[in-house]
């Protein structure tokens, strides 16, 4: 049996953190949990940069020109698949439609920053949302609000050289989580268009991962399994690691698969796993895999001894990052020898 049926990793790759802003202006903090300064547990599995995967991603978000200062009709009827090319039932699966406004960024710059997870809080100065009723697949722009506060469309959605607007269609109602598809909208005085149709998500996101080239991380088959990642300096996209943002450990076994097999279906990292175990973190730079619990059953991690051949993978996760792909993703090499 594969572990779980949801779009866990797949949704997080596409859930670029489009949050913390309001139309009127608002902001939110960027700090994650503070690391424990007294990591007292002695680790025997040390993760280094050479153990980490490398990834590349890019977004190609379409643009719809519309009339300026006009109440638009926004529809998601045609959003029949998501960014990972998984099928969608638009009325049932999409819970939230959000309008985001970016300050002093072109559409190309927004794509680049979202892809790299380097969008600054100061560059996002607007957020509106509409929670769907799971019956209709259309809504008016005027039905959106900043968490219940109505807006003046003639003042807020206008042609501007300083602002870029984007509509985000998501599963779930937490801002920045569960993105399924998106489109830029560009108000212009030359347009009379008042309708925006959400695109299918398939094809908007290109994400590739290289796990095969990373050095496998040796682990003792019989334990102990205390991991330490304080020596990792870069995440999978080459950005400096912000240790306090790492909020979980993911451990997976993939029966009959190789690292190359998983690379080819990286969107389904969590869907393809034969078994998954997890640890929630609130700080620190070490973790004991003996404390990992199996997703679903909550059974403790039993160890690396298995009769089946396959691939073991360890991920350090960040659910709230702008690009919540794994910070670290390493292939494991269990051995009977002491580490």
Secondary structure as UniProt FT lines:
FT   HELIX           8..14
FT   STRAND          45..46
FT   HELIX           49..51
FT   STRAND          54..59
FT   STRAND          63..67
FT   TURN            68..69
FT   STRAND          73..75
FT   TURN            77..78
FT   TURN            83..84
FT   HELIX           90..93
FT   STRAND          96..103
FT   HELIX           107..116
FT   HELIX           121..123
FT   STRAND          124..131
FT   STRAND          138..140
FT   HELIX           141..143
FT   STRAND          145..146
FT   TURN            147..148
FT   HELIX           153..156
FT   STRAND          163..170
FT   TURN            175..176
FT   STRAND          179..188
FT   TURN            189..190
FT   STRAND          195..197
FT   TURN            202..204
FT   STRAND          205..210
FT   TURN            212..213
FT   STRAND          217..220
FT   TURN            221..222
FT   STRAND          226..228
FT   TURN            230..231
FT   TURN            236..237
FT   HELIX           243..245
FT   STRAND          248..255
FT   HELIX           259..264
FT   HELIX           266..268
FT   TURN            269..271
FT   STRAND          275..280
FT   STRAND          286..288
FT   HELIX           289..291
FT   STRAND          293..294
FT   TURN            295..297
FT   STRAND          310..317
FT   TURN            319..320
FT   TURN            322..323
FT   STRAND          328..335
//
